[in-house]
Amino acid sequence: MRETLRETPDMTGYAFPGTYPTTRMRRNRADDWTRRLVAETRLGRDDLVWPIFVTDGVGPREPVSSMPGVHRLSVDLLVETAGEAVRLGIPAVALFPCVSPDLRTDDAREAVNPDNLLCRAIAAVKAAHPGLGVITDVALDPYTSHGHDGLMHAGRILNDETNAVLVEQALVQVRAGADIVAPSDMMDGRIGAIRRALDEAGFSDAKIVSYAAKYASAWYGPFRDAVGSSSALKGDKRTYQMDPANSDEALREVALDLAEGADMVMVKPGLPYLDIVQRVKQAFGVPTLAYQVSGEYAMIKAAAGNDWIDYEAALLESLTALKRAGADAVLTYGAADAARLLQR
Ligand code: PBG
């Protein structure tokens, strides 16, 4: 749109049909009905994915202190909450396990246990709510004693050795009923390896959403509290997650993951990376998700908790901004709140 306008610039650089006072931009903003009529971006319940934390045991609902309003749920409560997602018209949930510390090992073997917490959670949700999309995280950090997303040797994160485990992890998740596996680990070549393994095992319909442009970000702090990996994590994730300074590199990551068979791609975090969302969507035109991550949610909640900003307005505005930048859908811990607000 902008490009065509620029071909016939006036003094502002844009070919407006007129200038003030003939043109008054406020006319279209004057009434609620005109604002609705000319809105370029529309946020709807269909654009939401709800990330949910799951924990072991029956009955617990543990608050995550750095994420007000968010809880770790036992599988029985998760099933109830998934029912809430269905009632609210949210298309999919993304499940993240908080694994008990005694199951975290150097080889992350619990990740490939077909009866692990996440697999039991997937099966329970799909049994109760077959029409709800279930997205699962493929990465080893909930299962490693050192909190990294891959296997570690002599202080280095091993790529190809990690891929071999990620493939098995994706397989147990899909066998348990996951509709979409979402590798968030940032190893090279893992999308292709997972795609081949799924196809060979007869799961050619299982989808992959790749965390293609995932940055080494300070905004993941509250998430690591929620899944209990922050105290375990040694060092940072900068040898595999992207440098926040880079943008061309995001396009290469996305191109590789698409070539390897990703069905959808993700940009993460969300609001600090709107430019990446826009470039990815424009360059590839593929289904593009943005992840409004834990730290973004925590910032909104903290400010709202101090009565410094309005939670509901800030949530909807930030989600609309991600859509405006080009996201087809947004993962947000405020998904249920947003869906309720959008119902009104
Ligand atoms: C781990 C993973 C992380 C998130 C999703 N999957 C954290 C990390 O990479 O350290 C972050 C999500 C959030 O902050 O909301 N593979």
Residues whose N, C-alpha, C, O or C-beta is under 5 A from the ligand:
A	BS01	PBG	A139 D141 D149 S184 D185 W219 Y220 F223 V293 S294 G295
